[in-house]
Amino acid sequence: MSLPYTLLITPLPADAPDDGSWFTETFTEVEASEPALRVSELSTQRGDGVFETLSVVNGHAQEVQPHLARLARSAEICDLPAPNLAQWSAAISQAVARIPSQGELAIKLVLSRGVEHGPSPTAWLHASAASDFSPVRQSGVRAITLDRGYDRGVAERAPWLLLGAKTLSYAVNMAALREAHRRGADDTIFVTSDGYVMEGPTSSVIIRHGDVFSTPAPSGAILHGTTQRSLFNYLERHGHAVSYRDISIEELRTADAVWLVSSVRLAVAVIELDGVQMPVDAPLTELFTEYLLSPRD
């Protein structure tokens, strides 16, 4: 089947028995030219839902279980019904079997609160060709730091802000990217109002000082990156030290190398930060790309 590919999913309870192929009875393929969602769908009206985006490289869906685990965590934070992960895994498998098996593709998983006043959530999977990120993987990005407007403790004080969930409410993230473009940069790194690194609008931050690789400590305010965790596992297997900790803006600015990492764009080096040139570890960036394009479970 050609792209884009959309699969509507009738969500099953999380504790529904895993009887195998009957899961496919809850899937409905939708032609690209046909309508798929109602106008009253709360994901489009209010951004009231959660999502994950995973990469498919030459027919292999990358990091499926980590993405599904994070989908479940996001649903929990947002008081959505717990997803049946076996059903979602079967949906991904069906999609991978139906879409082209060569090149880089992206699969987006969405779980929404559903139609307004409706009885149940709605869910779907959408597969499309990934953008060509090969140039930026080689050349890197210019980034700016932007105040997220929160201090480090906000997630614990105000859990209703849903900062630790990957929600569909992405207006602020997109506004941050537009602000970066207005300032002549490509991307943004959010920082707390008290001066600590958080994450990018669509990426995790990794820095290197010497032989130690660090990323902001997981918290209710920072989404724990699947690609970042995979890279840290790779680094540890190759004898490097990794650290989860609070990272100040000054440490970011004095790092020996900085990367923004995400599931589809993979690892890109930050070559400039707030208008100041940054050191770049080109050989390691190339190794990161090679690893992240290899089959990963």
C-alpha positions in Angstrom: 0.0 0.0 0.0 1.2 3.5 -0.8 1.8 6.3 1.7 0.3 7.9 3.6 -1.2 5.0 5.5 -3.9 5.4 8.2 -5.2 2.8 10.5 -8.1 3.6 12.8 -8.0 1.6 16.1 -10.9 0.7 18.3 -9.1 0.8 21.7 -9.3 -2.3 23.8 -9.0 -2.3 27.6 -5.5 -2.6 28.9 -6.3 -6.0 30.5 -8.0 -7.5 27.5 -6.5 -11.0 26.8 -3.8 -11.2 24.2 -5.4 -13.8 21.8 -3.3 -12.9 18.8 -4.8 -12.2 15.5 -8.2 -11.1 16.7 -6.7 -7.7 17.5 -6.8 -7.0 13.8 -10.6 -7.0 14.0 -10.3 -3.7 15.8 -8.4 -2.1 13.0 -9.8 -0.2 10.0 -7.7 1.0 7.1 -8.6 4.4 5.7 -7.8 5.5 2.2 -5.8 8.7 2.0 -8.7 10.5 0.2 -11.4 9.4 2.7 -12.4 11.2 5.9 -11.1 9.6 9.1 -12.0 11.9 12.1 -15.1 13.8 13.2 -15.2 17.5 13.6 -16.0 17.0 17.3 -12.9 15.0 17.9 -11.2 16.5 21.0 -7.7 15.9 19.6 -8.3 18.5 16.9 -10.5 20.8 19.0 -8.5 21.0 22.2 -5.3 18.9 21.7 -6.7 16.6 24.3 -4.7 13.5 23.6 -1.2 11.9 23.6 1.0 10.6 20.9 4.3 9.0 19.9 6.3 9.1 16.7 8.6 6.3 15.9 10.9 5.7 12.9 10.8 2.8 10.5 14.1 2.2 8.7 14.1 -0.3 5.8 11.1 -2.1 7.1 12.2 -2.2 10.8 10.1 -0.3 13.4 12.6 1.2 15.8 12.3 1.1 19.6 8.6 -0.1 19.6 8.3 -1.1 23.2 10.0 2.0 24.7 7.6 4.2 22.6 4.6 2.2 23.7 5.7 2.4 27.4 6.0 6.2 27.1 2.5 6.3 25.4 1.1 4.5 28.4 2.9 6.9 30.8 1.5 9.9 28.9 -2.0 8.4 29.0 -1.7 7.9 32.8 -0.6 11.5 33.4 -3.5 12.8 31.3 -6.1 10.5 32.9 -6.8 8.7 29.7 -7.7 5.0 29.6 -4.6 2.8 29.7 -3.8 1.6 26.2 -3.6 -2.1 25.4 0.0 -2.3 24.4 -0.3 -5.7 22.7 -3.0 -4.2 20.5 -0.9 -1.2 19.6 2.1 -3.4 18.9 -0.1 -5.5 16.5 -1.2 -2.3 14.8 2.4 -1.2 14.2 3.2 -4.7 12.9 0.3 -4.5 10.5 1.3 -1.0 9.3 4.9 -2.1 8.7 3.7 -5.1 6.7 1.5 -2.8 4.5 3.8 0.2 3.8 7.0 0.3 1.7 10.0 -1.6 3.2 12.8 0.7 1.9 14.0 4.0 3.2 13.1 6.0 6.3 9.4 6.4 7.3 7.6 7.7 10.4 4.7 6.2 12.2 2.6 8.4 14.5 0.5 6.9 17.2 -2.4 8.9 18.6 -4.7 8.2 21.6 -7.3 10.9 22.1 -10.1 11.4 24.6 -12.4 11.0 21.7 -15.5 12.7 20.3 -16.9 15.4 22.6 -19.5 13.8 24.9 -18.6 10.4 23.4 -18.4 7.2 25.3 -14.8 6.2 24.6 -11.4 7.4 23.4 -10.4 7.3 19.7 -7.0 6.1 18.4 -5.2 5.9 15.2 -1.9 5.2 13.5 -0.6 7.3 10.6 2.5 6.3 8.5 4.2 8.7 6.1 7.5 9.2 4.5 10.1 10.8 6.8 11.6 14.1 5.8 15.1 13.9 4.4 17.3 14.8 7.4 20.6 13.6 5.9 21.8 17.2 5.2 21.2 18.4 8.8 22.7 15.3 10.3 25.9 16.2 8.5 25.8 20.0 8.9 24.2 20.4 12.3 21.9 23.1 13.6 22.1 26.6 15.0 20.1 26.8 18.3 18.9 29.4 20.7 17.9 29.0 24.4 14.4 30.1 25.3 13.0 30.5 28.8 10.2 28.0 29.2 8.6 30.1 31.9 8.9 27.5 34.7 11.4 26.7 37.4 12.7 23.2 38.0 10.1 22.4 40.6 6.9 23.3 38.7 5.9 19.8 37.6 5.8 18.6 41.2 3.9 21.7 42.3 1.5 21.8 39.4 1.0 18.3 37.9 -2.0 19.5 35.9 0.4 21.2 33.5 1.1 17.7 32.1 4.7 18.6 31.4 5.9 15.0 31.6 3.4 13.8 29.0 3.8 13.8 25.2 0.5 15.6 24.5 -1.0 16.8 21.3 -0.9 20.4 22.6 2.1 21.5 20.6 1.3 25.2 20.0 4.0 26.4 22.4 6.6 24.1 20.9 5.8 25.3 17.4 5.9 28.9 18.5 9.4 28.3 19.9 10.6 27.0 16.6 9.2 30.0 14.8 11.0 32.3 17.3 14.2 30.4 16.5 13.7 31.0 12.8 13.0 34.7 13.4 16.3 34.9 15.2 18.2 33.3 12.3 18.5 29.9 14.0 17.1 26.4 13.3 16.0 25.1 16.7 15.4 25.8 20.3 16.6 24.5 23.7 14.2 25.3 26.5 15.7 26.4 29.8 14.0 26.8 33.2 13.5 30.3 34.6 16.1 29.5 37.2 18.7 28.7 34.6 18.7 24.9 33.9 18.5 23.0 30.6 15.3 21.2 29.8 14.8 19.9 26.3 14.1 21.0 22.7 10.6 21.4 21.3 10.9 18.0 19.6 14.2 16.6 20.9 16.3 15.6 23.9 19.6 17.3 24.8 22.9 15.5 25.2 26.1 17.3 26.1 29.7 16.0 26.4 32.4 17.2 28.8 35.5 15.2 28.2 34.5 11.5 28.1 31.3 12.1 30.1 27.9 12.4 28.4 25.1 14.1 30.3 21.4 14.8 29.8 19.0 16.7 32.1 17.8 14.5 34.9 14.4 12.9 34.2 11.6 14.7 36.0 7.9 15.5 35.7 8.9 18.5 33.6 11.2 16.7 31.1 10.1 14.0 28.6 12.4 11.0 28.9 13.7 10.5 25.4 13.6 7.1 23.8 16.4 8.0 21.4 18.5 9.5 24.2 18.2 6.4 26.3 19.2 4.2 23.3 22.2 6.3 22.7 23.2 6.2 26.4 23.0 2.4 26.2 25.2 2.5 23.2 27.7 4.8 24.8 27.9 2.6 28.0 28.5 -0.5 25.9 31.5 1.3 24.4 33.0 2.3 27.7 31.8 5.9 28.0 30.3 7.4 31.2 26.8 8.7 31.1 25.0 10.9 33.6 21.5 12.1 34.3 21.8 15.4 36.2 20.8 19.1 36.4 22.7 21.0 33.7 23.1 24.7 34.0 23.0 27.0 31.0 26.7 27.8 31.6 27.5 24.1 31.4 25.6 23.9 28.1 27.5 26.8 26.7 30.9 25.4 27.7 30.3 21.8 26.6 32.8 20.0 24.3 29.8 19.0 22.1 26.0 19.3 22.2 23.5 17.2 20.3 19.7 17.3 19.9 18.3 13.8 19.5 14.9 12.5 18.4 13.3 9.5 16.9 13.1 10.5 13.2 15.7 13.3 12.8 18.1 11.2 14.9 21.2 13.0 16.3 22.2 16.4 15.1 25.1 18.5 16.4 24.5 22.0 17.7 27.1 24.1 15.8 26.0 27.4 17.2 24.3 28.4 20.4 22.8 31.9 20.9 25.0 33.2 18.1 28.2 31.7 19.5 30.0 29.0 17.6 30.1 25.6 19.4 32.7 22.8 19.1 31.5 19.8 17.0 32.4 16.2 17.4 31.8 15.2 13.8 33.2 11.6 14.0 31.0 10.8 17.0 28.0 12.4 15.3 28.6 10.1 12.3 28.8 7.1 14.6 25.6 8.1 16.3 23.8 8.3 13.0 25.1 4.9 11.9 24.0 3.3 15.1 20.5 5.0 15.1 19.9 3.8 11.6 20.7 0.2 12.5 17.8 -2.1 13.7 17.0 -1.3 17.3 14.5 -3.0 19.6 
